[in-house]
Amino acid sequence: MRTPAAENLIRQRVMALGRALPAAKAGNPASLHQARVATRRLRAALPIIGSGTKAEKLARSVRRLTRALGPLRELDVELIILDELEKRGEVPPAAVDRLRASIIDERQHLQADVRDRIDQFDIDKLRKRAVSVARKQREGKRPGDAQGAAFGRARAARRARRLEAAIEDAAGLYLPDRLHAVRIAVKKLRYTLELMPRATSARNAARVRMLKQAQDLLGRMHDLEVLIARTRGIQSSPGASTLQVSGDLDRLVRRLETECRQLHGHYMAARPALLSLSHRLMTAGKPRDRARSSAA
C-alpha cells in the first residue's frame, strides 16, 4: 500500500529538522540556521494534514522552537556581517571588536537556553503525532489531487493577499518595521508555493526564486538595522565606550545605513513584480465556479 503524499511530506520535514537539531544544540551556526528553516517549512506543511486541535497543537509546538532559535540565529548573522566588514577593511577595527565582544557575550548566555529548549523538544513524539494526524487527513487536503490543488491555490491566494497589503502599507518609504512585515509575508508565501502540487512545480520554480531573492534582500536590510540598533545601544550606555570608539561606531553606523538605502532601492525595483505575482496568485485562488459566474 502506497504511503499517502501528506504523510511522506511530514516525514521528510520532520527528518530534516531532526538532522539539524544535534549540531544546533552544540552551537553550530550553520545547523542552527538549518534547524530554524526546517521548523518554518514544517509549520508551512502542517495545515495540509489537517486543521483540527491536534494539528494546531503540533504547529504551536514547532512555533515555540522557531522562536527559541530566532535570537541566537540573529546574533550569528550579526557576527557574519562584522566578519564581512572586517575583511573588507571598510570600518575601524575598534568598532568591530567592540560589537563582536558584545554579541559573543550575549550569544553565550542564549546558547544555554537554546540547549534546554532543544532538550525539551521531543521530535520523536512530534513525528508520531504528525504522522497520525496525516493518516487521518481529509481527502480534500491530499496534495496532488484536484481538491488538494484547489486547497493549495486558495492558501497561496491568502498569503498573496497579505503580501500585497504589507507592500502597500510600506509604500515607497524606508520604514524598517513595515519592510520587515513585507519580508515575513514574502517568506510565508514562498514556503506555501514550495508545497504546491507537482503539476505546477515548473511554473512555481521561477516564482519561488523571485520570492527567495526578495526575502534575502529584505532579510539583509533587517539584519543591518538590528546591528545599527545594537551599535546605538552601546554608544548610549554610560561608560560603554571611549570618545574614540564612539566615533568609530558612528562610522560603522553610516556604512550600514548606506547599504540599507541601497538595498531599499533594489527592493523598490522588485516591488512591481512582487505586486504582480500577488495579484496573479489571488486571481488563481478564486473558486472556479465563482470566477465563471463573475465572467458571465
RODO-2510 file (C-alpha; in nm, 4 decimals, decimal comma):
residues 296
     n   res          X          Y          Z
     1     m     0,0000     0,0000     0,0000
     2     r     0,1451     0,3340    -0,1039
     3     t     0,2152     0,5882     0,1692
     4     p    -0,0088     0,8986     0,1313
     5     a     0,1641     1,2070    -0,0027
     6     a     0,0816     1,4117     0,3080
     7     e     0,2411     1,1527     0,5339
     8     n     0,5533     1,1405     0,3167
     9     l     0,5769     1,5186     0,3217
    10     i     0,5512     1,5365     0,7000
    11     r     0,8085     1,2613     0,7479
    12     q     1,0535     1,4453     0,5220
    13     r     1,0065     1,7755     0,7025
    14     v     1,0435     1,6215     1,0490
    15     m     1,3506     1,4280     0,9339
    16     a     1,5148     1,7484     0,8078
    17     l     1,4572     1,9103     1,1454
    18     g     1,5890     1,6070     1,3300
    19     r     1,9122     1,6076     1,1281
    20     a     1,9859     1,9699     1,2153
    21     l     1,8991     1,9737     1,5859
    22     p     2,2006     1,7896     1,7386
    23     a     2,4581     2,0265     1,5887
    24     a     2,2317     2,3252     1,6557
    25     k     2,2203     2,2223     2,0197
    26     a     2,6002     2,2199     2,0213
    27     g     2,6007     2,5774     1,8937
    28     n     2,6929     2,5266     1,5272
    29     p     2,5711     2,8395     1,3411
    30     a     2,5003     2,6654     1,0083
    31     s     2,2998     2,3879     1,1753
    32     l     2,1128     2,6409     1,3843
    33     h     2,0064     2,8167     1,0648
    34     q     1,9087     2,4855     0,9031
    35     a     1,7049     2,3888     1,2087
    36     r     1,5193     2,7192     1,2073
    37     v     1,4413     2,6926     0,8351
    38     a     1,3275     2,3331     0,8921
    39     t     1,0819     2,4449     1,1598
    40     r     0,9361     2,7045     0,9251
    41     r     0,8983     2,4539     0,6427
    42     l     0,7380     2,2061     0,8792
    43     r     0,4956     2,4707     1,0004
    44     a     0,4065     2,5533     0,6401
    45     a     0,3297     2,1854     0,5739
    46     l     0,1188     2,1172     0,8832
    47     p    -0,2020     2,2857     0,7555
    48     i    -0,2029     2,0377     0,4679
    49     i    -0,2551     1,7439     0,7036
    50     g    -0,5490     1,8984     0,8871
    51     s    -0,6840     2,1973     1,0762
    52     g    -0,8148     2,0354     1,3943
    53     t    -0,6987     2,0670     1,7531
    54     k    -0,4186     1,8129     1,7180
    55     a    -0,2724     1,9839     1,4115
    56     e    -0,2897     2,3209     1,5852
    57     k    -0,1091     2,1847     1,8906
    58     l     0,1655     2,0492     1,6674
    59     a     0,2005     2,3880     1,4977
    60     r     0,2277     2,5667     1,8327
    61     s     0,4956     2,3251     1,9484
    62     v     0,7055     2,3840     1,6369
    63     r     0,6456     2,7594     1,6527
    64     r     0,7885     2,7720     2,0054
    65     l     1,1062     2,6091     1,8791
    66     t     1,1278     2,8544     1,5882
    67     r     1,1058     3,1449     1,8283
    68     a     1,3624     2,9935     2,0635
    69     l     1,6145     2,9587     1,7811
    70     g     1,5488     3,3059     1,6383
    71     p     1,7507     3,5308     1,8733
    72     l     2,0574     3,3090     1,8523
    73     r     2,0396     3,2995     1,4733
    74     e     2,0102     3,6784     1,4699
    75     l     2,3337     3,7087     1,6676
    76     d     2,5108     3,4697     1,4314
    77     v     2,4097     3,6846     1,1359
    78     e     2,5432     3,9954     1,3108
    79     l     2,8780     3,8206     1,3578
    80     i     2,8815     3,7247     0,9893
    81     i     2,8211     4,0871     0,8868
    82     l     3,1009     4,2062     1,1139
    83     d     3,3373     3,9492     0,9620
    84     e     3,2498     4,0762     0,6142
    85     l     3,3148     4,4374     0,7108
    86     e     3,6407     4,3479     0,8820
    87     k     3,7718     4,1575     0,5809
    88     r     3,6911     4,4475     0,3510
    89     g     3,8575     4,6974     0,5845
    90     e     3,5602     4,9302     0,5484
    91     v     3,5173     5,0179     0,9161
    92     p     3,7524     5,0838     1,2088
    93     p     3,8711     4,7595     1,3773
    94     a     3,7976     4,9025     1,7231
    95     a     3,4269     4,9349     1,6357
    96     v     3,4132     4,5782     1,5053
    97     d     3,5913     4,4438     1,8130
    98     r     3,3590     4,6308     2,0483
    99     l     3,0474     4,4995     1,8778
   100     r     3,1796     4,1473     1,8407
   101     a     3,2566     4,1263     2,2130
   102     s     2,9014     4,2375     2,2951
   103     i     2,7458     3,9830     2,0590
   104     i     2,9611     3,6905     2,1734
   105     d     2,8799     3,7622     2,5363
   106     e     2,5066     3,7655     2,4634
   107     r     2,5337     3,4540     2,2490
   108     q     2,6966     3,2554     2,5290
   109     h     2,4031     3,3313     2,7560
   110     l     2,1430     3,2482     2,4907
   111     q     2,3093     2,9231     2,3857
   112     a     2,2399     2,7689     2,7263
   113     d     1,8695     2,8496     2,6885
   114     v     1,8609     2,7048     2,3368
   115     r     2,0175     2,3807     2,4581
   116     d     1,7441     2,3497     2,7188
   117     r     1,4709     2,4227     2,4651
   118     i     1,6027     2,1612     2,2237
   119     d     1,6282     1,9062     2,5051
   120     q     1,2628     1,9716     2,5896
   121     f     1,1561     1,9315     2,2275
   122     d     1,0594     1,5665     2,1714
   123     i     1,0992     1,5202     1,7987
   124     d     1,0069     1,1511     1,8076
   125     k     0,6751     1,2361     1,9698
   126     l     0,6234     1,5129     1,7163
   127     r     0,6828     1,2727     1,4280
   128     k     0,4413     1,0117     1,5637
   129     r     0,1667     1,2638     1,6271
   130     a     0,2133     1,4406     1,2948
   131     v     0,2062     1,1134     1,1020
   132     s    -0,1043     1,0067     1,2947
   133     v    -0,2804     1,3288     1,2004
   134     a    -0,1658     1,2937     0,8391
   135     r    -0,3151     0,9433     0,8177
   136     k    -0,6495     1,0791     0,9296
   137     q    -0,6432     1,3771     0,6975
   138     r    -0,9472     1,4712     0,4999
   139     e    -0,9419     1,3538     0,1422
   140     g    -0,9844     1,7090     0,0175
   141     k    -0,6452     1,8134     0,1527
   142     r    -0,4368     1,5462    -0,0098
   143     p    -0,1607     1,7008    -0,2221
   144     g    -0,1713     1,6029    -0,5863
   145     d    -0,5451     1,5568    -0,6486
   146     a    -0,7826     1,8205    -0,7871
   147     q    -0,9238     1,9182    -0,4491
   148     g    -0,5760     1,9335    -0,2994
   149     a    -0,4656     2,1641    -0,5806
   150     a    -0,7624     2,3928    -0,5142
   151     f    -0,6741     2,3985    -0,1445
   152     g    -0,3156     2,4940    -0,2321
   153     r    -0,4266     2,7735    -0,4659
   154     a    -0,6625     2,9152    -0,2047
   155     r    -0,3923     2,9070     0,0608
   156     a    -0,1418     3,0762    -0,1717
   157     a    -0,4048     3,3411    -0,2508
   158     r    -0,4469     3,4222     0,1184
   159     r    -0,0714     3,4565     0,1612
   160     a    -0,0516     3,6688    -0,1540
   161     r    -0,3253     3,8980    -0,0235
   162     r    -0,1271     3,9535     0,2959
   163     l     0,1870     4,0242     0,0960
   164     e     0,0065     4,2788    -0,1187
   165     a    -0,1294     4,4502     0,1934
   166     a     0,2168     4,4606     0,3513
   167     i     0,3731     4,6048     0,0360
   168     e     0,1055     4,8720     0,0088
   169     d     0,1453     4,9559     0,3783
   170     a     0,5206     5,0002     0,3384
   171     a     0,4594     5,2252     0,0367
   172     g     0,7800     5,3711    -0,1098
   173     l     0,9280     5,4943     0,2151
   174     y     1,2186     5,3492     0,4075
   175     l     1,0293     5,2248     0,7130
   176     p     1,2197     4,9306     0,8692
   177     d     0,9255     4,7868     1,0653
   178     r     0,6940     4,7863     0,7650
   179     l     0,9617     4,6460     0,5371
   180     h     1,0187     4,3701     0,7914
   181     a     0,6463     4,2898     0,7657
   182     v     0,6906     4,2606     0,3878
   183     r     0,9790     4,0221     0,4435
   184     i     0,7670     3,7987     0,6690
   185     a     0,4846     3,7953     0,4146
   186     v     0,7278     3,7113     0,1321
   187     k     0,8744     3,4254     0,3350
   188     k     0,5353     3,2746     0,4186
   189     l     0,4231     3,2923     0,0567
   190     r     0,7472     3,1315    -0,0584
   191     y     0,7073     2,8355     0,1778
   192     t     0,3467     2,7979     0,0672
   193     l     0,4396     2,7872    -0,3011
   194     e     0,7035     2,5236    -0,2275
   195     l     0,4160     2,2941    -0,1291
   196     m     0,2118     2,3393    -0,4458
   197     p     0,1311     2,0162    -0,6348
   198     r     0,3942     1,8760    -0,8681
   199     a     0,1824     1,9531    -1,1725
   200     t     0,2659     2,3210    -1,1283
   201     s     0,6154     2,2907    -0,9832
   202     a     0,7902     2,4065    -1,3040
   203     r     0,5843     2,7244    -1,3110
   204     n     0,6352     2,7789    -0,9398
   205     a     1,0125     2,7421    -0,9587
   206     a     1,0628     3,0913    -1,1025
   207     r     0,8159     3,2366    -0,8545
   208     v     0,9909     3,0733    -0,5609
   209     r     1,3282     3,2013    -0,6825
   210     m     1,1945     3,5540    -0,7087
   211     l     1,0482     3,5380    -0,3595
   212     k     1,3717     3,3928    -0,2232
   213     q     1,5674     3,6828    -0,3733
   214     a     1,3258     3,9347    -0,2226
   215     q     1,3400     3,7567     0,1121
   216     d     1,7203     3,7637     0,1122
   217     l     1,7286     4,1311     0,0187
   218     l     1,4780     4,2320     0,2866
   219     g     1,6431     3,9997     0,5356
   220     r     1,9791     4,1646     0,4827
   221     m     1,8161     4,5031     0,5357
   222     h     1,6604     4,3844     0,8616
   223     d     1,9893     4,2352     0,9837
   224     l     2,1694     4,5628     0,9181
   225     e     1,9023     4,7548     1,1087
   226     v     1,9411     4,5180     1,4052
   227     l     2,3159     4,5782     1,4032
   228     i     2,2621     4,9534     1,3829
   229     a     2,0328     4,9377     1,6868
   230     r     2,2928     4,7381     1,8799
   231     t     2,5607     4,9898     1,7907
   232     r     2,3475     5,2816     1,9045
   233     g     2,2720     5,0967     2,2258
   234     i     2,6408     5,0571     2,3031
   235     q     2,7043     5,4225     2,2293
   236     s     2,4283     5,5334     2,4656
   237     s     2,5403     5,3103     2,7540
   238     p     2,7253     5,5086     3,0242
   239     g     3,0969     5,4331     3,0109
   240     a     3,0465     5,1686     2,7430
   241     s     3,2945     5,3241     2,5021
   242     t     3,5524     5,5977     2,4778
   243     l     3,5050     5,9013     2,2554
   244     q     3,7386     5,7452     2,0004
   245     v     3,5464     5,4162     1,9932
   246     s     3,2163     5,6052     1,9814
   247     g     3,3413     5,7907     1,6748
   248     d     3,4437     5,4615     1,5169
   249     l     3,0983     5,3224     1,5894
   250     d     2,9474     5,6264     1,4173
   251     r     3,1458     5,5420     1,1045
   252     l     3,0168     5,1866     1,1238
   253     v     2,6574     5,3074     1,1510
   254     r     2,6974     5,5329     0,8486
   255     r     2,8340     5,2400     0,6486
   256     l     2,5403     5,0206     0,7481
   257     e     2,2840     5,2914     0,6797
   258     t     2,4290     5,3489     0,3330
   259     e     2,3867     4,9816     0,2475
   260     c     2,0322     4,9854     0,3824
   261     r     1,9385     5,2684     0,1467
   262     q     2,0987     5,0874    -0,1456
   263     l     1,9070     4,7702    -0,0642
   264     h     1,5859     4,9666    -0,0397
   265     g     1,6466     5,0890    -0,3920
   266     h     1,6756     4,7282    -0,5101
   267     y     1,3556     4,6422    -0,3249
   268     m     1,1689     4,9274    -0,4929
   269     a     1,2852     4,7945    -0,8308
   270     a     1,1495     4,4480    -0,7407
   271     r     0,8261     4,5821    -0,5872
   272     p     0,6152     4,5861    -0,9083
   273     a     0,6999     4,2216    -0,9817
   274     l     0,6032     4,1207    -0,6269
   275     l     0,2707     4,3001    -0,6586
   276     s     0,2092     4,1415    -0,9972
   277     l     0,2778     3,7947    -0,8571
   278     s     0,0471     3,8610    -0,5628
   279     h    -0,2316     3,9658    -0,7983
   280     r    -0,1913     3,6562    -1,0169
   281     l    -0,1979     3,4224    -0,7176
   282     m    -0,5014     3,5960    -0,5721
   283     t    -0,6837     3,5568    -0,9028
   284     a    -0,5813     3,1910    -0,9355
   285     g    -0,7046     3,1228    -0,5827
   286     k    -1,0633     3,2209    -0,6552
   287     p    -1,3070     2,9276    -0,6684
   288     r    -1,3639     2,8215    -1,0257
   289     d    -1,7443     2,8439    -1,0095
   290     r    -1,7229     3,1964    -0,8658
   291     a    -1,4828     3,3007    -1,1417
   292     r    -1,7192     3,1621    -1,4080
   293     s    -2,0242     3,3318    -1,2597
   294     s    -1,8465     3,6655    -1,2402
   295     a    -1,7367     3,6389    -1,6037
   296     a    -2,0905     3,5590    -1,7224
***
